[in-house]
Amino acid sequence: MPPTQIAVAKQKTKAKKRYLKAKKERKKHKAAAGKPAAGGDVDVPDAVRQDGHGDEDNNDSKSDDSKECETSVRPDDRGTERRQRNEGLRPTPKGKIPEESAEGDVDVARPRKRRKLDSGELSLDTTLSGSPSAAHSPSEPSSPPPSSSDLPTEPNYLGRRTPPLPSQPTFPLPSRPDAPEISELASQGLDRALARAQLVDPQLSTPLPLDEDQSADIGLSAKTLRRLKELGITELFAVQTTLLPMLLPPDRLKRSLYLPYDPPSDICVSAPTGSGKTLAYVLPIVETLSSRAVTRLRALVVLPTRDLVVQVRETFEAIAKGHGLKIGSVTGQHPFSHEQAQLVNKEPTLHGGSSKVDILICTPGRLMDHMSGTPNFSLQHLRFLVIDEADRLLAQAQSFQNWLAQVLAATRPPAYAEADTKPREDRITSIPYPDALSPAFLHLLGGSVVRADIDEKRESSCQKLLFSATLMNDPGRIAALELRTPRYVVVQSAGGVQESDVLGVAMERFSMPATLKEHMIVCDSSQKPLILFHLVHSIGVTNALVFTKSAESTQRLVQLFEFFEAARSDSQVDATQNRKPVVVRAYSSDLSALERKSILEKFKAQEIEMLVCSDLVSRGMDIKHVEHVINYDAPVDMRKYVHRVGRTARAGRTGEAWTLVGKQEARYFKKMIKSADHAAAMNRLRVTDRQLAPLIPFYRVALSGLKDVYS
Ligand SMILES: Nc1ncnc2c1ncn2[C@@H]1O[C@H](COP(=O)(O)OP(=O)(O)OP(=O)(O)O)[C@@H](O)[C@H]1O
């Protein structure tokens, strides 16, 4: 058979199948209507009859095909096609039905149509005529459906007047909600009090009263005021002005060491680097604890590094001088037994602990060691728990044996029920010694305390204080602290910011000291050492901290620097110039604690001019004479940038920060600065080859020296 004939035969077979199914459907309908099957009336193609395919043959393939018949191909159209073919006519394109063919097939289609029309379905169509879809169109505003009596009546095709049906109510159009505030988005799942953070102007200050009798005006004792003056402090900075009234309220009862029925609110503070956060907690702690009669561990200050522990201890000692408070610190720098001897009286064992210090400053790791291994070390008397550089410490909350959860649990009194269910031998049934339990823990004395139903629940009096320059930039972390009615303070200039936007501003922008100047130099990475030498020798950068990305790079850069300085001072090119080599040292975690201490002291004494360091000293370190910070390796996140450059321009002094950005990292760095809304503050500098040219001979010598060392 020629291919065209095969195709026609195939077409026929398909058409035949569809026809038969349609026919079967019609038969069913007719049978349902009580009429005989109209098979004989229908024009059946010859091919179907010859093949002997009856209705029954198609039973198994019925379902899908019959659906197709009902929805896509009308049997009358098929009949028309067939007739056209028989008459040598071309088939009519789909959708166009020639008049005579429609006429010819009316027997098949009309009875069904009539039944439909009679049923009144048409009256719905005519009422909504022309606009059934329009009535449901989502693009039109919805309006309440008119009552049927309001609508005009139209004659239907039978000439009867039927009341029009009311149109279906339309669905309300989807509308775009207002974009949520950034603060709202950011605070999803966060403490609601965050959104009511108090925004404090960094320029705010309070002069210290000249007369000691007026010390109470700022909540301090005459003794503390005198001490501040001795230290050369004449005013309180913004963060201190805000926090002192909160932590030292005029109502003396609220300053009590135990507040089991009216525990104090916790406070979170975000204030720029060098803005005086340390004094903002040292002053209230010293002032409050000065009223104590017995030494107990009442203030615990947790810091991320040993160096910071030493620094904060010095501030406590300076302020607490003459108050009779005992201050201790544990960092793991000394043997464990030595620290234990400084911390507690080991004998006799008391349920309330027996402390030798009122204030303890520590790193989290060593604190855990003492919590688990030092008898009589107890946190139940804590009145203050300070977490300084809180964002960093909270990032490590799970480290050091889950330190944060353990500390919180140790300050929390056990529930009454818990105390009752303790095994008998664990209960405190006798008091062999004055047992030193804190009021909130007294119910542990199972047999000795008579309890009544009206007993109010006693809570821990421990007030948590969180501080950081970048605390609000990731407030999600604060959630781990189980804060009690917290208050949030943000020291940041936010010119004209609405109160409702405070959180958005605090989270998106990083607050920097107003006295800081920032520069960025984009260069080839290979040029970085030369640019560093240019900053030192041509621009006069000195008393500087130079930050690198690792302890190893710190070491290498210092060696290169020393070779460079040696080559430069040896050169006889221009005897009139000052050729005294710059003193540069490395400060990194590779050094022992003793070495680090000695280097830091020399740097503070300005015997060392350039201190090259890794991020070890990027947080919290307060070295007054640091005039410059050089980011030799650009920091990879904004938080790090803020803390590094914050080592200068502290306490209202001026300072400059220089960031050397390799060409390949420039895009990332600029994006980071821009997304922190900080691009405008950044001064972009260019250093030309001509400016670097005089340094190149010494640099070559230095490079070959370094090569020798490493080979
Ligand atoms: N009221 C004040 N008057 C003068 N100097 C002050 C005052 N308060 C603090 N300082 C000094 O300001 C410097 C910075 O203080 P501090 O170290 O507490 O800053 P910080 O806010 O904790 O900074 P960082 O976030 O970097 O840790 C210190 O040298 C401190 O002695």
The ligand as an SDF file (V2000), in Angstrom:
LIG
                    3D

 31 33  0  0  0  0  0  0  0  0999 V2000
   34.0010   59.0090   81.3620 N   0  0  0  0  0  0  0  0  0  0  0  0
   35.1770   58.8250   80.8280 C   0  0  0  0  0  0  0  0  0  0  0  0
   36.0410   59.8570   80.7120 N   0  0  0  0  0  0  0  0  0  0  0  0
   37.2520   59.6660   80.1810 C   0  0  0  0  0  0  0  0  0  0  0  0
   37.6820   58.4930   79.7120 N   0  0  0  0  0  0  0  0  0  0  0  0
   36.8770   57.4520   79.7910 C   0  0  0  0  0  0  0  0  0  0  0  0
   35.5780   57.5430   80.3480 C   0  0  0  0  0  0  0  0  0  0  0  0
   35.0020   56.3490   80.2840 N   0  0  0  0  0  0  0  0  0  0  0  0
   35.8890   55.5130   79.7090 C   0  0  0  0  0  0  0  0  0  0  0  0
   37.0070   56.1730   79.4120 N   0  0  0  0  0  0  0  0  0  0  0  0
   38.1660   55.6140   78.7420 C   0  0  0  0  0  0  0  0  0  0  0  0
   37.7940   55.2910   77.4250 O   0  0  0  0  0  0  0  0  0  0  0  0
   38.5630   54.2160   76.9670 C   0  0  0  0  0  0  0  0  0  0  0  0
   37.6740   53.1980   76.2910 C   0  0  0  0  0  0  0  0  0  0  0  0
   36.8360   52.6270   77.2510 O   0  0  0  0  0  0  0  0  0  0  0  0
   36.3730   51.1030   77.1490 P   0  0  0  0  0  0  0  0  0  0  0  0
   37.5570   50.2170   77.0210 O   0  0  0  0  0  0  0  0  0  0  0  0
   35.4670   50.8610   78.2560 O   0  0  0  0  0  0  0  0  0  0  0  0
   35.6180   51.1440   75.7720 O   0  0  0  0  0  0  0  0  0  0  0  0
   34.6090   50.0740   75.1940 P   0  0  0  0  0  0  0  0  0  0  0  0
   33.3860   50.8040   74.8920 O   0  0  0  0  0  0  0  0  0  0  0  0
   34.5280   48.9200   76.1050 O   0  0  0  0  0  0  0  0  0  0  0  0
   35.3420   49.6940   73.8360 O   0  0  0  0  0  0  0  0  0  0  0  0
   35.4030   48.2780   73.0940 P   0  0  0  0  0  0  0  0  0  0  0  0
   34.0810   48.0680   72.4660 O   0  0  0  0  0  0  0  0  0  0  0  0
   36.4740   48.4570   72.1090 O   0  0  0  0  0  0  0  0  0  0  0  0
   35.7100   47.2660   74.1400 O   0  0  0  0  0  0  0  0  0  0  0  0
   39.2950   53.6720   78.1590 C   0  0  0  0  0  0  0  0  0  0  0  0
   40.6400   54.0940   78.0800 O   0  0  0  0  0  0  0  0  0  0  0  0
   38.6320   54.3140   79.3270 C   0  0  0  0  0  0  0  0  0  0  0  0
   39.5250   54.5470   80.3840 O   0  0  0  0  0  0  0  0  0  0  0  0
  1  2  1  0
  2  3  1  0
  2  7  2  0
  3  4  2  0
  4  5  1  0
  5  6  2  0
  6  7  1  0
  6 10  1  0
  7  8  1  0
  8  9  2  0
  9 10  1  0
 10 11  1  0
 11 12  1  0
 11 30  1  0
 12 13  1  0
 13 14  1  0
 13 28  1  0
 14 15  1  0
 15 16  1  0
 16 17  2  0
 16 18  1  0
 16 19  1  0
 19 20  1  0
 20 21  2  0
 20 22  1  0
 20 23  1  0
 23 24  1  0
 24 25  2  0
 24 26  1  0
 24 27  1  0
 28 29  1  0
 28 30  1  0
 30 31  1  0
M  END
$$$$
